[in-house]
């Protein structure tokens, strides 16, 4: 697995950063492509739905994990 990399995105006009491994970023990109939306919009959607006690990086990883789990459902 690759190391965690810090990345930046604009959410509601404000720059923020998140840290995820390349493998999670690849899944997030696939999610955005499947929804036909830009990656930044997907991240904004995940950000808006996360709990107050969950940081953005964790919320992104959990969303990616849920996407993979639902895609591989038997």
PDB file of N, H, CA, C and O in Angstrom:
ATOM      1  N   UNK A   1       0.856  -1.178   0.000  1.00  0.00           N
ATOM      2  CA  UNK A   1       0.000   0.000   0.000  1.00  0.00           C
ATOM      3  C   UNK A   1       0.898   1.236   0.000  1.00  0.00           C
ATOM      4  O   UNK A   1       1.968   1.244   0.608  1.00  0.00           O
ATOM      5  N   UNK A   2       0.450   2.260  -0.681  1.00  0.00           N
ATOM      6  H   UNK A   2      -0.419   2.253  -1.175  1.00  0.00           H
ATOM      7  CA  UNK A   2       1.243   3.487  -0.752  1.00  0.00           C
ATOM      8  C   UNK A   2       1.116   4.291   0.533  1.00  0.00           C
ATOM      9  O   UNK A   2       0.253   4.037   1.373  1.00  0.00           O
ATOM     10  N   UNK A   3       1.985   5.245   0.653  1.00  0.00           N
ATOM     11  H   UNK A   3       2.686   5.451  -0.029  1.00  0.00           H
ATOM     12  CA  UNK A   3       1.941   6.108   1.831  1.00  0.00           C
ATOM     13  C   UNK A   3       0.835   7.152   1.690  1.00  0.00           C
ATOM     14  O   UNK A   3       0.330   7.406   0.597  1.00  0.00           O
ATOM     15  N   UNK A   4       0.483   7.737   2.800  1.00  0.00           N
ATOM     16  H   UNK A   4       0.894   7.532   3.688  1.00  0.00           H
ATOM     17  CA  UNK A   4      -0.554   8.774   2.829  1.00  0.00           C
ATOM     18  C   UNK A   4       0.010  10.041   2.194  1.00  0.00           C
ATOM     19  O   UNK A   4       1.129  10.457   2.495  1.00  0.00           O
ATOM     20  N   UNK A   5      -0.782  10.647   1.312  1.00  0.00           N
ATOM     21  H   UNK A   5      -1.691  10.309   1.067  1.00  0.00           H
ATOM     22  CA  UNK A   5      -0.376  11.894   0.662  1.00  0.00           C
ATOM     23  C   UNK A   5      -1.397  12.982   0.966  1.00  0.00           C
ATOM     24  O   UNK A   5      -2.605  12.751   0.936  1.00  0.00           O
ATOM     25  N   UNK A   6      -0.889  14.160   1.254  1.00  0.00           N
ATOM     26  H   UNK A   6       0.093  14.348   1.278  1.00  0.00           H
ATOM     27  CA  UNK A   6      -1.751  15.304   1.535  1.00  0.00           C
ATOM     28  C   UNK A   6      -2.157  15.951   0.211  1.00  0.00           C
ATOM     29  O   UNK A   6      -1.327  16.168  -0.672  1.00  0.00           O
ATOM     30  N   UNK A   7      -3.442  16.253   0.094  1.00  0.00           N
ATOM     31  H   UNK A   7      -4.116  16.077   0.812  1.00  0.00           H
ATOM     32  CA  UNK A   7      -3.982  16.876  -1.109  1.00  0.00           C
ATOM     33  C   UNK A   7      -4.871  18.045  -0.702  1.00  0.00           C
ATOM     34  O   UNK A   7      -5.301  18.137   0.448  1.00  0.00           O
ATOM     35  N   UNK A   8      -5.142  18.933  -1.651  1.00  0.00           N
ATOM     36  H   UNK A   8      -4.793  18.857  -2.585  1.00  0.00           H
ATOM     37  CA  UNK A   8      -5.989  20.095  -1.377  1.00  0.00           C
ATOM     38  C   UNK A   8      -7.169  20.127  -2.327  1.00  0.00           C
ATOM     39  O   UNK A   8      -7.108  19.628  -3.451  1.00  0.00           O
ATOM     40  N   UNK A   9      -8.248  20.729  -1.840  1.00  0.00           N
ATOM     41  H   UNK A   9      -8.297  21.134  -0.926  1.00  0.00           H
ATOM     42  CA  UNK A   9      -9.457  20.877  -2.644  1.00  0.00           C
ATOM     43  C   UNK A   9     -10.192  22.125  -2.150  1.00  0.00           C
ATOM     44  O   UNK A   9     -10.059  22.512  -0.989  1.00  0.00           O
ATOM     45  N   UNK A  10     -10.968  22.749  -3.038  1.00  0.00           N
ATOM     46  H   UNK A  10     -11.076  22.434  -3.981  1.00  0.00           H
ATOM     47  CA  UNK A  10     -11.807  23.876  -2.648  1.00  0.00           C
ATOM     48  C   UNK A  10     -13.207  23.366  -2.366  1.00  0.00           C
ATOM     49  O   UNK A  10     -13.831  22.728  -3.215  1.00  0.00           O
ATOM     50  N   UNK A  11     -13.695  23.651  -1.167  1.00  0.00           N
ATOM     51  H   UNK A  11     -13.188  24.169  -0.478  1.00  0.00           H
ATOM     52  CA  UNK A  11     -15.059  23.289  -0.776  1.00  0.00           C
ATOM     53  C   UNK A  11     -15.785  24.561  -0.385  1.00  0.00           C
ATOM     54  O   UNK A  11     -15.400  25.235   0.571  1.00  0.00           O
ATOM     55  N   UNK A  12     -16.817  24.885  -1.111  1.00  0.00           N
ATOM     56  H   UNK A  12     -17.130  24.337  -1.887  1.00  0.00           H
ATOM     57  CA  UNK A  12     -17.595  26.110  -0.856  1.00  0.00           C
ATOM     58  C   UNK A  12     -16.698  27.346  -0.854  1.00  0.00           C
ATOM     59  O   UNK A  12     -16.873  28.252  -0.039  1.00  0.00           O
ATOM     60  N   UNK A  13     -15.748  27.369  -1.765  1.00  0.00           N
ATOM     61  H   UNK A  13     -15.606  26.633  -2.427  1.00  0.00           H
ATOM     62  CA  UNK A  13     -14.876  28.535  -1.895  1.00  0.00           C
ATOM     63  C   UNK A  13     -13.722  28.596  -0.908  1.00  0.00           C
ATOM     64  O   UNK A  13     -12.963  29.565  -0.906  1.00  0.00           O
ATOM     65  N   UNK A  14     -13.580  27.584  -0.076  1.00  0.00           N
ATOM     66  H   UNK A  14     -14.197  26.797  -0.079  1.00  0.00           H
ATOM     67  CA  UNK A  14     -12.497  27.558   0.905  1.00  0.00           C
ATOM     68  C   UNK A  14     -11.581  26.383   0.619  1.00  0.00           C
ATOM     69  O   UNK A  14     -12.047  25.268   0.385  1.00  0.00           O
ATOM     70  N   UNK A  15     -10.277  26.631   0.636  1.00  0.00           N
ATOM     71  H   UNK A  15      -9.898  27.537   0.826  1.00  0.00           H
ATOM     72  CA  UNK A  15      -9.304  25.555   0.437  1.00  0.00           C
ATOM     73  C   UNK A  15      -9.205  24.743   1.726  1.00  0.00           C
ATOM     74  O   UNK A  15      -9.140  25.292   2.826  1.00  0.00           O
ATOM     75  N   UNK A  16      -9.196  23.447   1.562  1.00  0.00           N
ATOM     76  H   UNK A  16      -9.249  23.001   0.669  1.00  0.00           H
ATOM     77  CA  UNK A  16      -8.993  22.550   2.682  1.00  0.00           C
ATOM     78  C   UNK A  16      -8.126  21.403   2.204  1.00  0.00           C
ATOM     79  O   UNK A  16      -7.973  21.191   1.001  1.00  0.00           O
ATOM     80  N   UNK A  17      -7.571  20.679   3.125  1.00  0.00           N
ATOM     81  H   UNK A  17      -7.696  20.852   4.102  1.00  0.00           H
ATOM     82  CA  UNK A  17      -6.725  19.563   2.730  1.00  0.00           C
ATOM     83  C   UNK A  17      -7.251  18.267   3.325  1.00  0.00           C
ATOM     84  O   UNK A  17      -7.977  18.260   4.320  1.00  0.00           O
ATOM     85  N   UNK A  18      -6.871  17.198   2.699  1.00  0.00           N
ATOM     86  H   UNK A  18      -6.282  17.203   1.890  1.00  0.00           H
ATOM     87  CA  UNK A  18      -7.199  15.857   3.179  1.00  0.00           C
ATOM     88  C   UNK A  18      -6.013  14.963   2.853  1.00  0.00           C
ATOM     89  O   UNK A  18      -5.222  15.269   1.961  1.00  0.00           O
ATOM     90  N   UNK A  19      -5.895  13.884   3.564  1.00  0.00           N
ATOM     91  H   UNK A  19      -6.537  13.635   4.289  1.00  0.00           H
ATOM     92  CA  UNK A  19      -4.779  12.957   3.367  1.00  0.00           C
ATOM     93  C   UNK A  19      -5.326  11.552   3.180  1.00  0.00           C
ATOM     94  O   UNK A  19      -5.965  10.992   4.070  1.00  0.00           O
ATOM     95  N   UNK A  20      -5.063  10.994   2.003  1.00  0.00           N
ATOM     96  H   UNK A  20      -4.543  11.449   1.279  1.00  0.00           H
ATOM     97  CA  UNK A  20      -5.454   9.615   1.718  1.00  0.00           C
ATOM     98  C   UNK A  20      -4.372   8.958   0.875  1.00  0.00           C
ATOM     99  O   UNK A  20      -3.580   9.633   0.217  1.00  0.00           O
ATOM    100  N   UNK A  21      -4.351   7.647   0.906  1.00  0.00           N
ATOM    101  H   UNK A  21      -4.994   7.098   1.441  1.00  0.00           H
ATOM    102  CA  UNK A  21      -3.442   6.882   0.085  1.00  0.00           C
ATOM    103  C   UNK A  21      -3.920   6.913  -1.370  1.00  0.00           C
ATOM    104  O   UNK A  21      -5.098   7.153  -1.637  1.00  0.00           O
ATOM    105  N   UNK A  22      -2.999   6.670  -2.305  1.00  0.00           N
ATOM    106  H   UNK A  22      -2.043   6.475  -2.088  1.00  0.00           H
ATOM    107  CA  UNK A  22      -3.346   6.673  -3.730  1.00  0.00           C
ATOM    108  C   UNK A  22      -4.481   5.694  -4.030  1.00  0.00           C
ATOM    109  O   UNK A  22      -5.346   5.973  -4.860  1.00  0.00           O
ATOM    110  N   UNK A  23      -4.470   4.553  -3.355  1.00  0.00           N
ATOM    111  H   UNK A  23      -3.767   4.326  -2.682  1.00  0.00           H
ATOM    112  CA  UNK A  23      -5.502   3.544  -3.610  1.00  0.00           C
ATOM    113  C   UNK A  23      -6.896   4.078  -3.273  1.00  0.00           C
ATOM    114  O   UNK A  23      -7.852   3.805  -3.999  1.00  0.00           O
ATOM    115  N   UNK A  24      -7.021   4.826  -2.194  1.00  0.00           N
ATOM    116  H   UNK A  24      -6.245   5.048  -1.604  1.00  0.00           H
ATOM    117  CA  UNK A  24      -8.317   5.418  -1.850  1.00  0.00           C
ATOM    118  C   UNK A  24      -8.680   6.511  -2.847  1.00  0.00           C
ATOM    119  O   UNK A  24      -9.844   6.643  -3.223  1.00  0.00           O
ATOM    120  N   UNK A  25      -7.704   7.287  -3.273  1.00  0.00           N
ATOM    121  H   UNK A  25      -6.758   7.180  -2.967  1.00  0.00           H
ATOM    122  CA  UNK A  25      -7.979   8.334  -4.255  1.00  0.00           C
ATOM    123  C   UNK A  25      -8.479   7.715  -5.561  1.00  0.00           C
ATOM    124  O   UNK A  25      -9.389   8.252  -6.192  1.00  0.00           O
ATOM    125  N   UNK A  26      -7.895   6.598  -5.964  1.00  0.00           N
ATOM    126  H   UNK A  26      -7.155   6.161  -5.452  1.00  0.00           H
ATOM    127  CA  UNK A  26      -8.360   5.920  -7.176  1.00  0.00           C
ATOM    128  C   UNK A  26      -9.821   5.510  -7.053  1.00  0.00           C
ATOM    129  O   UNK A  26     -10.590   5.649  -8.004  1.00  0.00           O
ATOM    130  N   UNK A  27     -10.203   5.008  -5.893  1.00  0.00           N
ATOM    131  H   UNK A  27      -9.579   4.895  -5.120  1.00  0.00           H
ATOM    132  CA  UNK A  27     -11.602   4.612  -5.673  1.00  0.00           C
ATOM    133  C   UNK A  27     -12.506   5.842  -5.712  1.00  0.00           C
ATOM    134  O   UNK A  27     -13.574   5.809  -6.323  1.00  0.00           O
ATOM    135  N   UNK A  28     -12.083   6.920  -5.066  1.00  0.00           N
ATOM    136  H   UNK A  28     -11.215   6.947  -4.570  1.00  0.00           H
ATOM    137  CA  UNK A  28     -12.883   8.151  -5.080  1.00  0.00           C
ATOM    138  C   UNK A  28     -13.054   8.671  -6.503  1.00  0.00           C
ATOM    139  O   UNK A  28     -14.134   9.142  -6.861  1.00  0.00           O
ATOM    140  N   UNK A  29     -12.016   8.592  -7.308  1.00  0.00           N
ATOM    141  H   UNK A  29     -11.140   8.209  -7.016  1.00  0.00           H
ATOM    142  CA  UNK A  29     -12.114   9.012  -8.711  1.00  0.00           C
ATOM    143  C   UNK A  29     -13.104   8.125  -9.466  1.00  0.00           C
ATOM    144  O   UNK A  29     -13.873   8.617 -10.292  1.00  0.00           O
ATOM    145  N   UNK A  30     -13.088   6.832  -9.189  1.00  0.00           N
ATOM    146  H   UNK A  30     -12.464   6.432  -8.518  1.00  0.00           H
ATOM    147  CA  UNK A  30     -14.044   5.915  -9.822  1.00  0.00           C
ATOM    148  C   UNK A  30     -15.470   6.249  -9.401  1.00  0.00           C
ATOM    149  O   UNK A  30     -16.389   6.198 -10.218  1.00  0.00           O
ATOM    150  N   UNK A  31     -15.653   6.590  -8.131  1.00  0.00           N
ATOM    151  H   UNK A  31     -14.906   6.631  -7.468  1.00  0.00           H
ATOM    152  CA  UNK A  31     -16.969   6.979  -7.640  1.00  0.00           C
ATOM    153  C   UNK A  31     -17.468   8.218  -8.371  1.00  0.00           C
ATOM    154  O   UNK A  31     -18.620   8.269  -8.803  1.00  0.00           O
ATOM    155  N   UNK A  32     -16.600   9.215  -8.509  1.00  0.00           N
ATOM    156  H   UNK A  32     -15.664   9.173  -8.158  1.00  0.00           H
ATOM    157  CA  UNK A  32     -16.969  10.454  -9.194  1.00  0.00           C
ATOM    158  C   UNK A  32     -17.316  10.173 -10.658  1.00  0.00           C
ATOM    159  O   UNK A  32     -18.287  10.711 -11.191  1.00  0.00           O
ATOM    160  N   UNK A  33     -16.519   9.335 -11.288  1.00  0.00           N
ATOM    161  H   UNK A  33     -15.731   8.899 -10.855  1.00  0.00           H
ATOM    162  CA  UNK A  33     -16.779   8.999 -12.696  1.00  0.00           C
ATOM    163  C   UNK A  33     -18.114   8.279 -12.832  1.00  0.00           C
ATOM    164  O   UNK A  33     -18.878   8.570 -13.753  1.00  0.00           O
ATOM    165  N   UNK A  34     -18.407   7.346 -11.932  1.00  0.00           N
ATOM    166  H   UNK A  34     -17.787   7.110 -11.184  1.00  0.00           H
ATOM    167  CA  UNK A  34     -19.672   6.612 -11.978  1.00  0.00           C
ATOM    168  C   UNK A  34     -20.866   7.541 -11.803  1.00  0.00           C
ATOM    169  O   UNK A  34     -21.934   7.293 -12.362  1.00  0.00           O
ATOM    170  N   UNK A  35     -20.693   8.606 -11.032  1.00  0.00           N
ATOM    171  H   UNK A  35     -19.825   8.808 -10.578  1.00  0.00           H
ATOM    172  CA  UNK A  35     -21.775   9.570 -10.805  1.00  0.00           C
ATOM    173  C   UNK A  35     -21.743  10.703 -11.832  1.00  0.00           C
ATOM    174  O   UNK A  35     -22.622  11.564 -11.849  1.00  0.00           O
ATOM    175  N   UNK A  36     -20.717  10.690 -12.690  1.00  0.00           N
ATOM    176  H   UNK A  36     -20.003   9.990 -12.677  1.00  0.00           H
ATOM    177  CA  UNK A  36     -20.533  11.718 -13.719  1.00  0.00           C
ATOM    178  C   UNK A  36     -20.455  13.120 -13.114  1.00  0.00           C
ATOM    179  O   UNK A  36     -21.082  14.066 -13.592  1.00  0.00           O
ATOM    180  N   UNK A  37     -19.662  13.217 -12.043  1.00  0.00           N
ATOM    181  H   UNK A  37     -19.154  12.449 -11.655  1.00  0.00           H
ATOM    182  CA  UNK A  37     -19.431  14.511 -11.392  1.00  0.00           C
ATOM    183  C   UNK A  37     -17.932  14.690 -11.166  1.00  0.00           C
ATOM    184  O   UNK A  37     -17.189  13.710 -11.122  1.00  0.00           O
ATOM    185  N   UNK A  38     -17.489  15.928 -11.023  1.00  0.00           N
ATOM    186  H   UNK A  38     -18.092  16.725 -11.058  1.00  0.00           H
ATOM    187  CA  UNK A  38     -16.068  16.149 -10.717  1.00  0.00           C
ATOM    188  C   UNK A  38     -15.709  15.604  -9.336  1.00  0.00           C
ATOM    189  O   UNK A  38     -16.554  15.536  -8.443  1.00  0.00           O
ATOM    190  N   UNK A  39     -14.459  15.224  -9.176  1.00  0.00           N
ATOM    191  H   UNK A  39     -13.772  15.280  -9.901  1.00  0.00           H
ATOM    192  CA  UNK A  39     -13.987  14.706  -7.897  1.00  0.00           C
ATOM    193  C   UNK A  39     -14.256  15.705  -6.774  1.00  0.00           C
ATOM    194  O   UNK A  39     -14.666  15.311  -5.682  1.00  0.00           O
ATOM    195  N   UNK A  40     -14.029  16.992  -7.030  1.00  0.00           N
ATOM    196  H   UNK A  40     -13.695  17.312  -7.916  1.00  0.00           H
ATOM    197  CA  UNK A  40     -14.254  18.010  -5.992  1.00  0.00           C
ATOM    198  C   UNK A  40     -15.701  18.023  -5.522  1.00  0.00           C
ATOM    199  O   UNK A  40     -15.962  18.231  -4.337  1.00  0.00           O
ATOM    200  N   UNK A  41     -16.641  17.805  -6.428  1.00  0.00           N
ATOM    201  H   UNK A  41     -16.429  17.636  -7.390  1.00  0.00           H
ATOM    202  CA  UNK A  41     -18.057  17.779  -6.043  1.00  0.00           C
ATOM    203  C   UNK A  41     -18.357  16.552  -5.186  1.00  0.00           C
ATOM    204  O   UNK A  41     -19.109  16.637  -4.215  1.00  0.00           O
ATOM    205  N   UNK A  42     -17.775  15.422  -5.542  1.00  0.00           N
ATOM    206  H   UNK A  42     -17.164  15.352  -6.331  1.00  0.00           H
ATOM    207  CA  UNK A  42     -17.950  14.215  -4.728  1.00  0.00           C
ATOM    208  C   UNK A  42     -17.405  14.448  -3.327  1.00  0.00           C
ATOM    209  O   UNK A  42     -18.051  14.101  -2.338  1.00  0.00           O
ATOM    210  N   UNK A  43     -16.223  15.031  -3.243  1.00  0.00           N
ATOM    211  H   UNK A  43     -15.699  15.313  -4.046  1.00  0.00           H
ATOM    212  CA  UNK A  43     -15.619  15.302  -1.935  1.00  0.00           C
ATOM    213  C   UNK A  43     -16.501  16.260  -1.137  1.00  0.00           C
ATOM    214  O   UNK A  43     -16.683  16.081   0.068  1.00  0.00           O
ATOM    215  N   UNK A  44     -17.047  17.274  -1.804  1.00  0.00           N
ATOM    216  H   UNK A  44     -16.899  17.419  -2.782  1.00  0.00           H
ATOM    217  CA  UNK A  44     -17.937  18.219  -1.117  1.00  0.00           C
ATOM    218  C   UNK A  44     -19.178  17.503  -0.587  1.00  0.00           C
ATOM    219  O   UNK A  44     -19.639  17.792   0.518  1.00  0.00           O
ATOM    220  N   UNK A  45     -19.714  16.574  -1.367  1.00  0.00           N
ATOM    221  H   UNK A  45     -19.339  16.340  -2.264  1.00  0.00           H
ATOM    222  CA  UNK A  45     -20.897  15.809  -0.936  1.00  0.00           C
ATOM    223  C   UNK A  45     -20.571  14.947   0.290  1.00  0.00           C
ATOM    224  O   UNK A  45     -21.343  14.898   1.248  1.00  0.00           O
ATOM    225  N   UNK A  46     -19.434  14.280   0.246  1.00  0.00           N
ATOM    226  H   UNK A  46     -18.808  14.320  -0.533  1.00  0.00           H
ATOM    227  CA  UNK A  46     -19.015  13.458   1.385  1.00  0.00           C
ATOM    228  C   UNK A  46     -18.768  14.338   2.600  1.00  0.00           C
ATOM    229  O   UNK A  46     -19.137  13.979   3.718  1.00  0.00           O
ATOM    230  N   UNK A  47     -18.151  15.482   2.384  1.00  0.00           N
ATOM    231  H   UNK A  47     -17.852  15.774   1.475  1.00  0.00           H
ATOM    232  CA  UNK A  47     -17.875  16.421   3.471  1.00  0.00           C
ATOM    233  C   UNK A  47     -19.169  16.891   4.130  1.00  0.00           C
ATOM    234  O   UNK A  47     -19.251  16.977   5.356  1.00  0.00           O
ATOM    235  N   UNK A  48     -20.174  17.193   3.317  1.00  0.00           N
ATOM    236  H   UNK A  48     -20.107  17.123   2.322  1.00  0.00           H
ATOM    237  CA  UNK A  48     -21.446  17.688   3.850  1.00  0.00           C
ATOM    238  C   UNK A  48     -22.174  16.629   4.672  1.00  0.00           C
ATOM    239  O   UNK A  48     -22.943  16.960   5.574  1.00  0.00           O
ATOM    240  N   UNK A  49     -21.935  15.359   4.362  1.00  0.00           N
ATOM    241  H   UNK A  49     -21.310  15.090   3.630  1.00  0.00           H
ATOM    242  CA  UNK A  49     -22.644  14.298   5.053  1.00  0.00           C
ATOM    243  C   UNK A  49     -21.904  13.675   6.223  1.00  0.00           C
ATOM    244  O   UNK A  49     -22.427  12.774   6.879  1.00  0.00           O
ATOM    245  N   UNK A  50     -20.706  14.139   6.488  1.00  0.00           N
ATOM    246  H   UNK A  50     -20.281  14.870   5.955  1.00  0.00           H
ATOM    247  CA  UNK A  50     -19.930  13.513   7.568  1.00  0.00           C
ATOM    248  C   UNK A  50     -20.338  14.070   8.927  1.00  0.00           C
ATOM    249  O   UNK A  50     -20.801  15.205   9.042  1.00  0.00           O
ATOM    250  N   UNK A  51     -20.158  13.256   9.934  1.00  0.00           N
ATOM    251  H   UNK A  51     -19.781  12.334   9.841  1.00  0.00           H
ATOM    252  CA  UNK A  51     -20.461  13.672  11.296  1.00  0.00           C
ATOM    253  C   UNK A  51     -19.449  14.670  11.817  1.00  0.00           C
ATOM    254  O   UNK A  51     -18.335  14.766  11.302  1.00  0.00           O
ATOM    255  N   UNK A  52     -19.833  15.398  12.821  1.00  0.00           N
ATOM    256  H   UNK A  52     -20.738  15.320  13.239  1.00  0.00           H
ATOM    257  CA  UNK A  52     -18.961  16.429  13.385  1.00  0.00           C
ATOM    258  C   UNK A  52     -17.701  15.839  14.017  1.00  0.00           C
ATOM    259  O   UNK A  52     -16.688  16.526  14.146  1.00  0.00           O
ATOM    260  N   UNK A  53     -17.764  14.567  14.409  1.00  0.00           N
ATOM    261  H   UNK A  53     -18.587  14.009  14.304  1.00  0.00           H
ATOM    262  CA  UNK A  53     -16.615  13.931  15.047  1.00  0.00           C
ATOM    263  C   UNK A  53     -15.748  13.146  14.059  1.00  0.00           C
ATOM    264  O   UNK A  53     -14.817  12.453  14.470  1.00  0.00           O
ATOM    265  N   UNK A  54     -16.048  13.249  12.768  1.00  0.00           N
ATOM    266  H   UNK A  54     -16.804  13.811  12.434  1.00  0.00           H
ATOM    267  CA  UNK A  54     -15.289  12.543  11.746  1.00  0.00           C
ATOM    268  C   UNK A  54     -14.535  13.545  10.894  1.00  0.00           C
ATOM    269  O   UNK A  54     -15.129  14.479  10.356  1.00  0.00           O
ATOM    270  N   UNK A  55     -13.223  13.357  10.768  1.00  0.00           N
ATOM    271  H   UNK A  55     -12.740  12.598  11.206  1.00  0.00           H
ATOM    272  CA  UNK A  55     -12.483  14.294   9.915  1.00  0.00           C
ATOM    273  C   UNK A  55     -12.679  13.926   8.448  1.00  0.00           C
ATOM    274  O   UNK A  55     -13.108  12.816   8.130  1.00  0.00           O
ATOM    275  N   UNK A  56     -12.365  14.858   7.563  1.00  0.00           N
ATOM    276  H   UNK A  56     -12.018  15.760   7.821  1.00  0.00           H
ATOM    277  CA  UNK A  56     -12.619  14.684   6.138  1.00  0.00           C
ATOM    278  C   UNK A  56     -11.864  13.475   5.590  1.00  0.00           C
ATOM    279  O   UNK A  56     -12.435  12.696   4.828  1.00  0.00           O
ATOM    280  N   UNK A  57     -10.626  13.306   5.952  1.00  0.00           N
ATOM    281  H   UNK A  57     -10.162  13.939   6.572  1.00  0.00           H
ATOM    282  CA  UNK A  57      -9.838  12.182   5.440  1.00  0.00           C
ATOM    283  C   UNK A  57     -10.482  10.847   5.804  1.00  0.00           C
ATOM    284  O   UNK A  57     -10.576   9.952   4.964  1.00  0.00           O
ATOM    285  N   UNK A  58     -10.919  10.714   7.036  1.00  0.00           N
ATOM    286  H   UNK A  58     -10.843  11.441   7.718  1.00  0.00           H
ATOM    287  CA  UNK A  58     -11.582   9.484   7.465  1.00  0.00           C
ATOM    288  C   UNK A  58     -12.901   9.288   6.726  1.00  0.00           C
ATOM    289  O   UNK A  58     -13.225   8.171   6.322  1.00  0.00           O
ATOM    290  N   UNK A  59     -13.653  10.352   6.549  1.00  0.00           N
ATOM    291  H   UNK A  59     -13.390  11.259   6.878  1.00  0.00           H
ATOM    292  CA  UNK A  59     -14.930  10.264   5.841  1.00  0.00           C
ATOM    293  C   UNK A  59     -14.717   9.813   4.400  1.00  0.00           C
ATOM    294  O   UNK A  59     -15.512   9.035   3.874  1.00  0.00           O
ATOM    295  N   UNK A  60     -13.668  10.286   3.765  1.00  0.00           N
ATOM    296  H   UNK A  60     -13.022  10.919   4.193  1.00  0.00           H
ATOM    297  CA  UNK A  60     -13.372   9.888   2.392  1.00  0.00           C
ATOM    298  C   UNK A  60     -12.998   8.413   2.321  1.00  0.00           C
ATOM    299  O   UNK A  60     -13.449   7.697   1.427  1.00  0.00           O
ATOM    300  N   UNK A  61     -12.182   7.964   3.255  1.00  0.00           N
ATOM    301  H   UNK A  61     -11.816   8.546   3.982  1.00  0.00           H
ATOM    302  CA  UNK A  61     -11.798   6.545   3.280  1.00  0.00           C
ATOM    303  C   UNK A  61     -13.027   5.653   3.520  1.00  0.00           C
ATOM    304  O   UNK A  61     -13.186   4.617   2.876  1.00  0.00           O
ATOM    305  N   UNK A  62     -13.884   6.068   4.448  1.00  0.00           N
ATOM    306  H   UNK A  62     -13.755   6.910   4.971  1.00  0.00           H
ATOM    307  CA  UNK A  62     -15.082   5.281   4.740  1.00  0.00           C
ATOM    308  C   UNK A  62     -16.032   5.240   3.540  1.00  0.00           C
ATOM    309  O   UNK A  62     -16.635   4.204   3.261  1.00  0.00           O
ATOM    310  N   UNK A  63     -16.165   6.354   2.838  1.00  0.00           N
ATOM    311  H   UNK A  63     -15.675   7.196   3.065  1.00  0.00           H
ATOM    312  CA  UNK A  63     -17.019   6.385   1.643  1.00  0.00           C
ATOM    313  C   UNK A  63     -16.456   5.462   0.568  1.00  0.00           C
ATOM    314  O   UNK A  63     -17.208   4.747  -0.094  1.00  0.00           O
ATOM    315  N   UNK A  64     -15.148   5.474   0.394  1.00  0.00           N
ATOM    316  H   UNK A  64     -14.537   6.055   0.932  1.00  0.00           H
ATOM    317  CA  UNK A  64     -14.505   4.597  -0.589  1.00  0.00           C
ATOM    318  C   UNK A  64     -14.707   3.137  -0.202  1.00  0.00           C
ATOM    319  O   UNK A  64     -15.012   2.305  -1.056  1.00  0.00           O
ATOM    320  N   UNK A  65     -14.543   2.825   1.066  1.00  0.00           N
ATOM    321  H   UNK A  65     -14.295   3.501   1.760  1.00  0.00           H
ATOM    322  CA  UNK A  65     -14.727   1.459   1.547  1.00  0.00           C
ATOM    323  C   UNK A  65     -16.170   1.002   1.320  1.00  0.00           C
ATOM    324  O   UNK A  65     -16.400  -0.115   0.856  1.00  0.00           O
ATOM    325  N   UNK A  66     -17.122   1.840   1.638  1.00  0.00           N
ATOM    326  H   UNK A  66     -16.936   2.747   2.015  1.00  0.00           H
ATOM    327  CA  UNK A  66     -18.535   1.496   1.443  1.00  0.00           C
ATOM    328  C   UNK A  66     -18.842   1.264  -0.033  1.00  0.00           C
ATOM    329  O   UNK A  66     -19.595   0.353  -0.379  1.00  0.00           O
ATOM    330  N   UNK A  67     -18.266   2.079  -0.894  1.00  0.00           N
ATOM    331  H   UNK A  67     -17.655   2.819  -0.613  1.00  0.00           H
ATOM    332  CA  UNK A  67     -18.458   1.931  -2.337  1.00  0.00           C
ATOM    333  C   UNK A  67     -17.934   0.578  -2.810  1.00  0.00           C
ATOM    334  O   UNK A  67     -18.604  -0.120  -3.571  1.00  0.00           O
ATOM    335  N   UNK A  68     -16.750   0.213  -2.363  1.00  0.00           N
ATOM    336  H   UNK A  68     -16.206   0.780  -1.745  1.00  0.00           H
ATOM    337  CA  UNK A  68     -16.164  -1.069  -2.744  1.00  0.00           C
ATOM    338  C   UNK A  68     -16.993  -2.225  -2.182  1.00  0.00           C
ATOM    339  O   UNK A  68     -17.252  -3.203  -2.883  1.00  0.00           O
ATOM    340  N   UNK A  69     -17.401  -2.115  -0.945  1.00  0.00           N
ATOM    341  H   UNK A  69     -17.191  -1.321  -0.375  1.00  0.00           H
ATOM    342  CA  UNK A  69     -18.208  -3.169  -0.327  1.00  0.00           C
ATOM    343  C   UNK A  69     -19.525  -3.356  -1.098  1.00  0.00           C
ATOM    344  O   UNK A  69     -19.941  -4.487  -1.348  1.00  0.00           O
ATOM    345  N   UNK A  70     -20.167  -2.266  -1.465  1.00  0.00           N
ATOM    346  H   UNK A  70     -19.829  -1.347  -1.261  1.00  0.00           H
ATOM    347  CA  UNK A  70     -21.451  -2.378  -2.163  1.00  0.00           C
ATOM    348  C   UNK A  70     -21.248  -2.867  -3.601  1.00  0.00           C
ATOM    349  O   UNK A  70     -22.125  -3.530  -4.154  1.00  0.00           O
ATOM    350  N   UNK A  71     -20.119  -2.552  -4.203  1.00  0.00           N
ATOM    351  H   UNK A  71     -19.406  -2.013  -3.754  1.00  0.00           H
ATOM    352  CA  UNK A  71     -19.821  -2.997  -5.566  1.00  0.00           C
ATOM    353  C   UNK A  71     -19.529  -4.493  -5.613  1.00  0.00           C
ATOM    354  O   UNK A  71     -19.780  -5.152  -6.621  1.00  0.00           O
ATOM    355  N   UNK A  72     -19.000  -5.017  -4.523  1.00  0.00           N
ATOM    356  H   UNK A  72     -18.796  -4.481  -3.703  1.00  0.00           H
ATOM    357  CA  UNK A  72     -18.632  -6.427  -4.468  1.00  0.00           C
ATOM    358  C   UNK A  72     -19.658  -7.282  -3.735  1.00  0.00           C
ATOM    359  O   UNK A  72     -19.387  -8.436  -3.402  1.00  0.00           O
ATOM    360  N   UNK A  73     -20.819  -6.724  -3.486  1.00  0.00           N
ATOM    361  H   UNK A  73     -21.040  -5.786  -3.756  1.00  0.00           H
ATOM    362  CA  UNK A  73     -21.858  -7.467  -2.757  1.00  0.00           C
ATOM    363  C   UNK A  73     -22.272  -8.701  -3.538  1.00  0.00           C
ATOM    364  O   UNK A  73     -22.435  -8.660  -4.757  1.00  0.00           O
ATOM    365  N   UNK A  74     -22.437  -9.780  -2.824  1.00  0.00           N
ATOM    366  H   UNK A  74     -22.305  -9.813  -1.833  1.00  0.00           H
ATOM    367  CA  UNK A  74     -22.838 -11.048  -3.460  1.00  0.00           C
ATOM    368  C   UNK A  74     -24.330 -11.196  -3.332  1.00  0.00           C
ATOM    369  O   UNK A  74     -24.894 -12.187  -3.795  1.00  0.00           O
TER     370      UNK A  74
END
